[in-house]
Structures are given as C-alpha cells and as structure tokens.
C-alpha cells in the first residue's frame, strides 16, 4: 500500500470518528435528561456499540460530562454546558 493510500484511509477514519462523536452529541443534546441506550444510539447511527463507546469517550475528552448508567444508557450530565 502506498503512503498516499494509507494517509487517505487515515483521513477517512478521522472524519468518520468526528462525525460519530458529533452525531452522538447532537442526539444527547436533543434529548436532555433522558437516558439513551448504547444499542439505540448505535442503531440510530448505523454503527457498532464499540463505536458509540469510543464516541462517548471522545466527547468526554472534549469536556462533555456524560452520565452512563447500566441498563439505562447515556445522557448529558446536568453539569454539561
């Protein structure tokens, strides 16, 4: 594989990751106070639950405060801006 192809593939992965993160943020912001399961988020976005987990971690790294509750899902914390 050439260097250009590798760089292109890496760029596509970065764009997809950012898109997933932004889509999760939008979904959580549109449903304030409501828990949304990882499975439901994955289904809505057409991604795996692992991708959802990575997106949640990326949101937290960006300063979002996300509450995670077993058997309930994720929601933005009341302390999030």
N, C-alpha and C positions, 0 to 999 in steps of 0.2 A: 504494500500500500504506500502510495507516495505521501510526502509530507503535506501537500495541499489537501489531499483527500482526508487525511487524519485531522487537519485543522478544521476542515469543513464539518466533519462529523462532530467534533468537539463543540463547535459553534452551535450546531443544531441542538445538541444536548443541553447547552446552556440556555438557549431560547425556550426550549420545552420546559425546563425546570422553572424558569422565571414565570412562564405562562401558568403552570400548575399552581405555583405559590400565589400569584395574583388572583387566580380563579378561586382558590380556597379562601383567601382574604375577602374577596367580594361576596362569596356565599355566606361566610360567617357574619359579615357586616350587614347583609340583607336580612338576617335572622337574629337580631340582638336578643341575648338572654336565652336563646334556645340551643339545646344540645343537638348536634347533627352527627350521626354515627360516621365512622371512617368508611364503612361499607357504602353508606348513602352518598357520601362525598365522592368516593371512587366511582360509583355507578353514574352519578351526575356528570362527572368529568371524563368518563371513559378511560380511567387509569386504574392501576392496582392500588391496594391498600398500602403497600410499601411506598408507593409514590406519594400518597397522601401523607404518610408519616414524615417523609423527607420534606414535603412542603410545609407541614406544621413546624418542623424543626427550623426550616429556613425563615418562617415568619417570626418565630421566637428570637432567632439570631438578629432579625431586623428590628426587634424591640416590641413586637406584639406580645401581649400577655394572653396566652391561650389556656383555658381550663380544659383538662382532659379527665373524663370520668369513665371508669369501666362500665360497660353495658349501657352507656348513655351517649358518649361521643365527645365532640369538641364544641367549644363556644369561646367567643372572645370574653375575656375577663371584664368585669365592671371597671377595672382599673385601667383598661386599654384606652388609648386616645382615639 
